[in-house]
Every structure is written in C-alpha cells, then in structure tokens.
Amino acid sequence: MMLLEHRVNNEYSNMNNLKSHFEIHSRFRNGIFLLSILLLISILVYYFYPDSVIGQKENLVELVEFQKQIDSLKKVASSKKTINTLKPFNPNFINDYKGYILGLSAVELDRLYAYRNKDKWINSVADFKQVTMVSDSLLQIIAPLFKFPDWVTSKTRKTSKNRYAVKTYAEKGDLNTVTALELREQINIPDFIAERIINYKDKIGGFVGESQLKDIKGLYDNQRKKIVSLYTVKTENTYQKIAINTASANELIEVPYFDFEMALAIRDFIKDNGHISSFEELGKIDGFSLEKIDRIALYLTLN
C-alpha cells in the first residue's frame, strides 16, 4: 500500500513539472498577442493596398538616383572650380599631379606620355583629343587652358593674306630709333601705347628682334603687323648671345625674360639632365612658359 501511494505521488509531481514548462507569463502573452495583431495588419495592408508599398519602394529608388545626380553635379562643379584656378599651360607637359587635377584618367595620361616619348608634340586641341581620347565634356572644360607656343599658332596665320604693303629692308625704318610721335601718326595707335613701346625698348636696352613687340601690353596684333611692315631692327646690336648649356646663373639673368629663380632652375635642369638640344626642352621646367620662347631665343645659343 505504501509502495502504491509513493508511485502516485511521483506521477503527480512529474505532471506538475511538465505543466510548468508550458506556462507563459501574462506579460509575454500580451506581447505575443500584440505582435500577432501587427503582423496581421501588415499582411492585410500589403494584400489590400499593394500599390502603396510598391510606390514607397519606387520613391526610395528615385530618391537614391536623384541623390546620385546631385553628387555628380557637385563633383563636376568642384572640378570646374579647381580647374578655373589653374593658369594656362602647355598640354605637352602635363604631369601626374596636374593630370589628376584636370580630371584625366591614368589611361589617358599614359596615352599622352607614350605619344610624347616618341618625340611627337601636341600642337592643337584636336591633337590632344586624338591622342588621349579624352571625353568631349572634359575637353570642353580644360581646352581653354591650353597655351601653345607662338611658333605653333603662327602656322595658321601664314595662310592669311598680308593686308599691308611689303617693304624691303632698305625701305623700312629702324624700330630702335622710331619715336612715339611717328608711331601715333603713321600707325594711328593711342598715345599711351606708343609711349609704352618706347619705354619698353629703353628698358631692355633696345629691340633685338621684331617679335619683341608681342611683349607690349595692349598692342593689338594688327597694329603690331603694321609696325613691322614699316619698321625693323636695323641698329647694330652689340649684345652677345649666351650659350645656355654652359652659362652661369648670373649670365642667364642678363636675358630680360629671366629672373634669378628661373636662371637657377635652368642651371639645375641642365645639370640634372645634360645639355639641351632644343629651346622647347625648357618647357619641362616647372613654371617655365614656352609662350615667349621665340623672344627668349634671341638672347641665347645652344652652342
């Protein structure tokens, strides 16, 4: 009897333990109930109003695309702002840093370097486009900064007909002895421009070549051509040309177009790279502009 009672008590205890595992606190029951309601509402909304859910997704996609467009426009504007701070430059001498600033890719720069390594030159915007295969949109931004030497751009001018009568050397007057009054009366240029020509001539110790008229600020190209049609450099110039490959910095600053810093830069460049065989090689020096190379060459020799 006692054994039977003991077994009954064990069965009852086991049933109580089993029941405790399936009991849920009232707070948990309420949470599960609320979660079930929310899931049911979500299912009903998606079932009865599917367009609204899809519309929200589409709006989100459109918003992302719109943001991408804004970011792209900001990038272009920032690029234009950076490029606008750059000074005109010769596209033949674009280094990696400048290429990055301009927005050129590594592939486009490699094409340019490979072309230049063949001792070929970029002489126009069309050449730059053909060699680098840069996009038209980027070319439109950077092309206005291209600055080619006068000896390149003058090629396009040779085909134009000379509007002024060609005089012989003997018939022309001396550019180094002409007066401001003669320039005003014969060329019909403003007083201050005529005075500027005379002052510049005195500053550099006399004109060495007609091309130095290009240095006169405010003198229009047609006015310069008319002056050249009537005057040329006749005064015998005692100036001795400087051998650039062996000249010292003090000798180089005798050239009106060089300051002391540029003279040092030229000496260092020749020291590091050896003698130059063409004045255009000076364009590889940082800060050196080939714009005035035709006038600079009047004072220098490669021998």
Secondary structure, 3 states (H helix, E strand, C coil): CHHHHHHHHHHHHHHHHHHHHCCCCHHHHHHHHHHHHHHHHHHHHHHHCHHHHHHHHHHHHHHHHHHHHHHHHHHHHHHHHHHHCCCCECHHHCCHHHHHHHCCCHHHHHHHHHHHCCCCCCCCHHHHHHHHCCCHHHHHHHHHHECCCHHHHHHHCCCCCCCCCCCCCCCCEECCCCCHHHHHHHHCCCHHHHHHHHHHHHHCCCCCCHHHHHHCCCCCHHHHHHHHHHEECCCCCCCCCEECCCCCHHHHCCCCCCCHHHHHHHHHHHHHHCCCCCHHHHHHCCCCCHHHHHHHHHHEECC
